[in-house]
Amino acid sequence: MRPKQILVVEDEEDILELIAYNLTRDGYRVHGVTSGEEGIAYALSDHPDLVLLDLMLPGINGLEVCRRLQNKEETRDIPIMMVTARGEEADIVAGLEMGADDYMTKPFSPRILIARVNAVLRRGNRQGTTGEEIIAHGDLTINPTRHQVLVAGKETPLTSTEFRLLIFLAARPGWVFTRDQIVNGIHAENFAVTTRSIDVQVVGLRKKLGKTEYIETIRGVGYRFKE
């Protein structure tokens, strides 16, 4: 079984070397680049198993890199973990809304970084081996195996985070989940996220689905997928 390949997009050489050293020591294959343009090109040509992405990059910034990778069919399913010095709530929400699977702020512990990388990749593996049954509700069809969502027969592209959120709720219609339960269900433990980011993702998901009735807001509690 080949080792997982990780693309690191980081313009600070010392941080890039630190990340690459620890990931390599943990058994991963690592390719590092120092610009967003190089990151996009490598992801398109080599399709890594995970992208570690800085936000503050020369030229194309990290958010734009994330957006472009999410919008291309050949790279849409690659998980993205942002590793950046920008740790304000607005930055975290923006990263998650753009489709990041995890968000880690600098400075960081190499051991925690490895644990978070392992968690993101484990989630990806589970998504490919479990929950493969097609979910259908009205004119909404969700195919977990193909990472595909159809609304009235028309494909609706979602970010990986939006897709996990939709499956988490749609697989349990009628169940009410708090925002904290949703965070724990679709992200790693100790994920650097606020409950507000879940609200942002739900708004974006409703907009893409074109309807608001699928995901109901339960005031004072959280959300549920309508039966």
Secondary structure, 3 states (H helix, E strand, C coil): CCCCEEEEECCCHHHHHHHHHHHHHCCCEEEEECCHHHHHHHHHHHCCCEEEECCCCCCCCHHHHHHHHHHCCCCCCCCEEEEECCCCHHHHHHHHHHCCCEEEECCCCHHHHHHHHHHHHHHHHHHHHCCCCCEEECCEEEECCCCEEEECCEECCCCHHHHHHHHHHHCCCCCEEEHHHHHHHHCCCCCCCCHHHHHHHHHHHHHHHCCCCCEEEECCCEEEECC
